[in-house]
Amino acid sequence: MKNSILAAVAAILFLVLTPLKAQTSWEIDASHSSIQFRVKHLMISNVQGTFDKISGKVIFDGENYASVKAEAVIQAVSINTREPKRDDHLRSADFFDTATYPEIVFKAKRVEDIRGTRFKLVGELTMRGTTKEVSLDVEATPVVKGMSGESRIGVHATTRLDRQEYGIKWNRALDAGGFVVGNEVEIILDLELVKSE
């Protein structure tokens, strides 16, 4: 009995006296990050593009992925499919309406299904004035030291969404059936995060 009491006291003291891993802030390094998307064109091929302006912050202790909190902001006007006329159309009210809704915002809510360095990051994506819950499949790298001794971590994440759920509904029917633009959009993020000192 005495030994079990001593063991319980020791366990409590260990929990109380062991310092918690400090939560730290990590900024997205936009110069080493990219956001890509793919969507079907004429039901036969994928058109690919990027959003070239992104900023954001991740709160993370460097080890425990369950501790991750994140927020990212994409400038919708920075959409780039390497075709100026198409990009202008995508910025118009037919698609992103960037004059009215200049930002696309993601705010993380929780982390699920952690398997080593892989996990699901569930959050709210606000686009064109509509907010929906999305789940990102994330894979992180170990923390490394950059060229100037700063701490860095890499993140690869993917998700799929239905553009019509965000009010992006423009389309045209094809004579042979189907539509010009697919509804499902694949998103691919490759981010490099730098620890704020």
WOFEN-V684178 format. One record per run of one state. SS is the DSSP state (A for helix, B for strand, O for the rest). FROM is the first residue (numbers start at 0). TO is the last residue. If there is no record, write none. Layout:
ss->SS from->FROM to->TO
ss->SS from->FROM to->TO
//
This chain:
ss->O from->0 to->0
ss->A from->1 to->16
ss->O from->17 to->22
ss->B from->23 to->27
ss->O from->28 to->28
ss->A from->29 to->31
ss->O from->32 to->32
ss->B from->33 to->40
ss->O from->41 to->43
ss->B from->44 to->50
ss->O from->51 to->52
ss->B from->53 to->59
ss->O from->60 to->63
ss->A from->64 to->66
ss->O from->67 to->67
ss->B from->68 to->74
ss->A from->75 to->77
ss->B from->78 to->79
ss->O from->80 to->82
ss->A from->83 to->90
ss->O from->91 to->101
ss->B from->102 to->114
ss->O from->115 to->116
ss->B from->117 to->126
ss->O from->127 to->128
ss->B from->129 to->139
ss->O from->140 to->142
ss->B from->143 to->144
ss->O from->145 to->149
ss->B from->150 to->161
ss->A from->162 to->165
ss->O from->166 to->171
ss->B from->172 to->172
ss->O from->173 to->177
ss->B from->178 to->178
ss->O from->179 to->179
ss->B from->180 to->194
ss->O from->195 to->196
//
